[in-house]
Structure formats: structure tokens, C-alpha cells
Amino acid sequence: MLEARHRMDAPPTRSARRGPSRIPSGDSAPEPSPDAVLIRRTLAEIAPVADKVTSYFYAVVFTGYPDLRGLFPAAMDVQRDRLLKALLTAAEHIDNPEVLTAYLRRLGTGHRKYGTRPEHYPPVGEALIGALARYAESTWGPETEAAWVRAYTAISQIMIDAAAEDEPKAPPWWHAEVVSHDLRTSDIAVITVRPDQPYSFLAGQYTSLETPWWPRIWRHYSFASAPRGDGLLSFHVKAVPAGWVSNALVRHARPGDVLRLGPPAGSMVVDHSTDNGMLCLGGGTGIAPIKALIEDVAEHGERRPVEVFFGARSDDDLYDKDTLLGLQRSHPWLSVRPVVCDEGLARQLPQAVGTHGPWSSYDAFVSGPAAMIRSGVDALKRIGIPGDRIRHDEVEELAGVAG
């Protein structure tokens, strides 16, 4: 617990761990816990000064614990508010243990690639409390501070436990040699790599990549195929303005270069226990995991209908159209509809889906830019697909894909 305003003790041991309270079952939203009420008041107060909170947070971390600076990239404008945002997001969901635990376990295992250790959590907690105390002047007090300490203690312990459980099973990262670099358009490349150790993942998942040109800067990319017998992994990468990692991969990476891979993540995978039809929306390079899902269905010998809508801003940007149409010719259960969205993926691709159907008995998969995912999910719900049958990776989690 907190001995003084800016002093955070180490997280409790497993036996002493205190987790967040469980949500009662039922259709009505449960009453928030007292801690959740206090935490949300703080979040509302600091929202208008988020930049100042972020700057102060990192200043406390780096001045008080300079050894931690090496865990972060040299250019902090790329990192910016990611760590603090993750902590605040977790605290906001302290009353939702199912969502919170899954999110934090992913963070805990993923942070192994940064070299994060259990002893790093108390200094970060101290900086968090210090930043909140400074900028949440009207809502801060002993009760609010205690609520945040309890929340951070629970958050950090879930992450520490997840990392400890993952350590004997997998390395913190994998080295992967680039074996091919196929420039499909002026700014889109299909990159294939060979990991130095076995790498297990599921079709539809994604990983994080670090290039030798920008150490400690990681970006998420989806696997563009189902697991292969030769162990090779492929990614579709679009270079975007000011995208450090994406431009390095598209413009500079060549066969022989060695990248680093983080662990696989994501839940946009096929449920092979059902024979529901699959409706897939892929926008831009978001078609990569959709292609992996198609291969997965084919490898399992299933004959469920798979309907794919592949959208891009121009015909040239439908860079993988020939591959998908080739798969359609090989599999009678597969239908591929390329869609040119010159007025924007977020609006036109979901509209195209609505002109066909009905889709109420299908499982849906959505992948692409964040705005397209949001609009796509809304459109699919409107045409009758239940929310629990719409699969997509968390928009916040993949906010860094474009970099």
C-alpha cells in the first residue's frame, strides 16, 4: 500500500493478491463499486489536461528511476501516452474482471519483450499516483488515493502473474529473418520471415514487430496466412505518413534483415465447433487476417459458406485481389467481393455488405482501419448479427498498426 502520497510498495504475493470484484450476472448494468466511482471521477477531471498528466508521469518515472529509461524508445514522441493510457484504461474497467483480466494478461505477457520485471511496477505506480495527485485537484483525497492504489495493485499483480506463467513456455521475443519482400504497390509490401524458434499462433491473430532501424518501437501486424508447415510467417504492411516502423519495413527491409517478434495475440479466430457461415470484412491491409481465416477453414476441411468483402480506396489498392479470387476458384464455398471505396472504407464497405444477405445466422469478422472496424460492427448489428458473434481485434489495441 501507500506509505506516503508518492510511495508505492511492491505488489502483493500471489497468496495475498486482491483482485477486482466480480460483476453480478443479469441484464441490467450493475451498480459501480465505490472504488470505480472514485476512479471515474478522477479520469473525468484529468481528461482535459491529459497531455500534462502524461508529461508529468514520464518525468517522475525517468527522474526518479533513470534505470527505467532503457525500457523505452529513444524517441518518446512515438511511445507518448501508451503506457499511461493502458493503465488508465485498465483502471476504468476495474469493475469488469472478465474484460480486465484478459486485457491485462495480454499486456503482461506482451511487456516481457520490453524487459519488464516485477520490480519495475512499483516505480510506475508511484509515478501514476503522483501525476494523478497533481492534476486531479478537486477529486483527489485519501479515499481516492486509496482506491487508485488498490486498483493499481490488482492491475500490476495480474500482469506480473501472466508474465511469470508465460516465462517457462515461451521466450520474451523471437528473432525472425526476412526471407522475401514483395512490393505489391508503391506503399504496400508482403513480407515473409523465418523465426529462429518454433512460433505457435492461430489464424486471425496478430503479433508485434520491431525493426533494427528503430529499437524498442513495436507495431502490431496480423498474420497473413494460417500456420504453415515450413514455419514461415507473412505480413501485409502499408507505409503511412510518419509511420516509423511501417516505412522501415516497406522501404528498407530486405532479405537477410533480422526483425524481432513479440508473442501472438488476438481473438479473431474461427470457432471450429460450429458450422455457421462466416461473413468477413477486410479493409486495406486488414484483408491479411481474413486470408488467414480462409486458409484455416480450408485446412480443416470445412464446407461452411465464407463470404468476403475486400475494400480499398482504389482498384490498385486491392493488391491481394488475384490471390483471393484464386482461392475462390479453388473453394466453391468461398465468395469474394472486391469493393472500391473511393468515398471511404468506414462508410462504403459496411454499406456494400448491407446490400446482400441475410446474414443473421453468420459469424462476422472485421479487420481494417479503426474507423472501419467501428462502423462495420455497428452496421453488422443493425442487419441482425448478434454482438457476441462479431469478432474483431480491439480498436485501442491496434491503434499502433498504422505506425
N, C-alpha and C positions, 0 to 999 in steps of 0.2 A: 504494500500500500504506500501512500504518500506520507513521508515523514515531515515534509515541508512543501510549500507550494510548488517548487521546481525540483523535487526529489522523487524519482520513481524507483521503487525496489524491483528486484528481479521477479519475473513471473513465477507463480507457484509451481510446485511439483505436480506431476500428474495426479497423485492421490489427493492433493489439496485443491485441485483446479475447480473453479466455479464457472460454469457455462451460463449462457443466456437462458432465460426462462422459455418454456415451450408455449407455442400458440395453441389456444383451445381449439378443438375441432368445431365445425359448424360453418354455415354460410355467411353469417354476419361477421363483420370485422371485429376482432377482439379489442377491448379497451387497452390502450398502450400502458406499459408499465411506468411507474414513477420515474425510473431512470431514463426511459425512452422519451418521456415528456421533457425532461430537463435537457437531454442531448439535442432534441429537435429545436428547442428554443435557442440553444447556443448556435446551431447551424443556421437558423434563420437570421440571427444577429450578425454573424460574420460573413454572410453571403455577399453583401455589397462591398466588403473590403477583402475579398478572397486573395487578391494579389499581395496585399500587405501581410496577410496571415502566412501565405506561402513563403515570402521572402524572410520573414522573421523566423519561421520554423527552420528553414535551412541554415540561417545564420546561427541559431542556437546549436544545431547539430554540429556544424563544421567548426565553430569556435570552441565549443565545449568539448568536442570529441574529434579532434583533427584526424585521428586514425581512420575514422569512418569515411573520410573524403574519397579514399581509394575505391570504395564500393560504387561510386557514382561516375558517370562520364565526365570528361574534362569540360565539355560544353554543356552547362546546366540549362541552357535555353531549350535543349531537346528534352531533357528529363522534366524540367519545370515542376509542375504540380502533381506528378503521377503518384508519388508515394503518399503525399498528404491526402490527395483525392481518394486513394484506395482506403486509407484509414478512416476518413470521414464517411465514405460510402458504407463501410462495414459498421461503423457506429450507428449510422442512421437505421440500419436493419437489425439492430440488436434484439428486437422482439420477434424476429423471424429466423429461428435457428436452422430450419431446413435450407433456406436460401443462403444464410450467412455462413454456415459451416462449409457448404460446397464451395462457395466463393473463396473463403479463407484457406481451405485446403489446397485449392489451385494456386493461390498466392504463395502459400508456404513452400510447396514443392517447387514452384517456379522460381522463387527467390534463391534457391540453392545455387543457381547459375551465377548469381552476383557475388557469391561467397558469404552470404548472410549466415550468421551463427546466433545461437540463443543469447549470448552476452550482448548482442547489438540491439536487442529490443528495448531494454530499459532506457538507454540514452534517447532513442527515438520517442519513447513515451514521455520522457521528461520534456523534450522539445515540443511535443504536441500540447501538453498541458500548459507549458509556458506561453506558447503562441495563442492558445485559446484564452488564457487568463488575461493576456494583454489587450486583446481586441473584442472580447465579449464582455464589456464593462458592465452593462446593465443586467445581464442574466447570470453573471458569474458569482459564485459564493461557495461556502463549504459543501453544501449539498450537491451543487452542480459539479464541483471538482471531484467529489467522491463518486458521483455517477460516471464521470468520464474515466476515472481510474479503474472502476470495476469493469467498464466496457473494454478499455484497452487491455486490461489483464486477461479477460476472456478471449479477446481477439488474438493477442500475441500467443497465448498458450495453444490455441487451435493451430496456428501457423507453425509453431515450434514442433508440436506433436506430428503434424503432417510431414514436415521435413525429416524428422527422426525416423518415421515409419518408411519413408521413401529411400533413405540413405542406403540400406543394405540391398535394395532391389535395383537401383539404377544410379548411374553417375550423375553429377550435377549438370553436366553438358556432354555433348558428343562433338568430336571433330568430324567434319564432312568435306571431302574433296569434290570440287566441281569437275564433273566428267563431260558435261555438254552444256552449251549456251546457245540457244536457238532464238534469234531475234525475229519475232513474228511481225512486229510493226516497228515504227521508229522509236516507240517508247514502251513496248511490251516484250518481255523475254520469258521463255520457258527454260528454267534452269534445273538441271538434274545433278544430284550429288550422291556420293557414296560415303555413308557413315563409317567411322573406324571401329564401331562395335555394333552388335545387333540392336535394332531400333524397332520397338513394337508400337503400333498405333492402329487406330480404326479408321476406315474410310469415312470421310466427312470431318475429321478432326483437323487441327492446325498446330503449328509449333511456333517458336520464336527463333529468329536468325540474328546472328551478329557477324559483321564483316571485319576483315583485318584493317580496313581503312578507318573505321570509327569504333574503336574499342569501347565496350560497356554500353553501347547503344543497341538495343534489341527491338525488333519489329516482328509482328505476327504475320504468318503466311500459311494458307491452307495447303494441305497435301493435294496434289492434282491427280492422284491415282490411288487405287486400293493398294494394300501391301503387295509387293512384288517378290517373286521367288529369288531374284538376284539382289534384293535388299536395297535397290536404288530408290531415291526419293525425288519427286519432281515438284516444282513450284512455278506458279504463274505470277510474274512481278511486273507491275506498271510503274514506270518512273513518274513521279509527280513533282511539281514545283516545290523546291526547298525540302524535298524528301531525301535525307542523307543516305539512309540505308537503301531505299529503292533505286536511287540514281547510281549508287555504287554497284548494286547487283546488275542493273541493266547496262550501264555504260562501261564499267571497269572489270567486272568479274569475267574470268576466262578459265578454261580447263586447266587444272593444276592448282588453282587457288583453293585455300582451305578456309571454310566457314566454321562457325560454332552453332550447334543446335541445342535449344532447350528441350524440356520434356513435352510430349504431346498433351493436348488439352482439347476441350470442346465436347459437346453432347449432341451435335447434329449428325447422328448416326442412324443406320437402318435398324428397325426392330424386326428381326427375322422370325419372331414368334407369331407374327400376323401375316396375312396376305393382302392387306389393304393396298389399294393403289397409291402411287406416290406422285405428288404434284411438286415440281421443282422450279423455283425462280432463281436464275443466276444473272446478276448484272455485272458487266465488265469482267474483270478477273475473278469475280465471285463465281464464275462458271467452274473454276478449278475443283472445289469440293463436290459440286454436282456431278462432274465427270467421274470422280472417285466413287460416288454413290452408285452410279450406273454400273461401273465395273464390279462393284461389290454384289449387286443384285445378280449380275450375270454369273459371277463365280459361284454363287450359292445355288445356281440352277433354278432360280425362281422365275415364274411367268406372270407376276403381277404387272398390271399396266403402270408404266412410268411415263409421265407427261412432263416435258422440259420446255420452259420458256427461257430463251437466252437473249438478253437485251444488251444493247450498246448504243452509243450516240451516233455511230455511222456504220456503214456496211464494212468498212476497213477494220473497225474495232471489233467486229465479230470474228476475231482472229482464230478461234478454235472451231468455227462452224463446220469445216470439212471433216474434222475428226468426229464431231458429234453426229453429223449426217452419215458418216461411215458406220458408226455404232448403230444408228437407226436401221441401216440396211441389213446389218447382221442380226438384229434382235427385233422380231415382229412385235414384241410387247412394248417397244420404246417409240415414243413420238417426240420429235424435236421441232420447235417452232422458233426460228430466229426472229427477233423484233428490233427494228431500228427505232430508237427513242430519241429523235432529234430535239424533242422538247423536254427531255429529262427522264432519266430512269425512274425516279421516285414516283412520277405520275403515270407514264405511259406503260411501263411493264405491268404493274398491277391491273391497269385498265385492260390490257390485252388478255390477261387471264380471265377477267370477268366476262368476256365475250364468248367464252367456251364453257364447258362443264356439262352437268353439275359436278361439283367437287366435294359435296358434304361427306362422302364416305372415304375420302382420301386422307393420307398423311401428307403434310406440306413441309417443304424445306426451302428456306430463303437465305440467300447469300449474296452479298454485294456491298455497295456503299451504305453507310449508316442510315442516311435518309431513305434509301430504297428499302432497307430492311423494315424501318418503322412503317412506311406507307404500305409495304407489302403485307405485313402482319395485319394491319388494320383492314386492308381490302379483303384478305382471306377470311377474317372473322365475319365481315359483312356478307360474304357469299355463303356462309354457313359452315365453315370448318371450325370445330371447337378449338379454343386456345391451347388445350393440352395436346393437340395433335399438330401443332405448328412448331417446327424445330428451327432454331437459328442460334448462332453464337451471340453472346451478349454484346450489344452495341458498344457499351462502355469498354468492355474488354478489348474489343477490336478497334478502338479509336485510333490506335497507332499503326494500323495496317497500311495506311496511305504513306507513311514515312519511310 
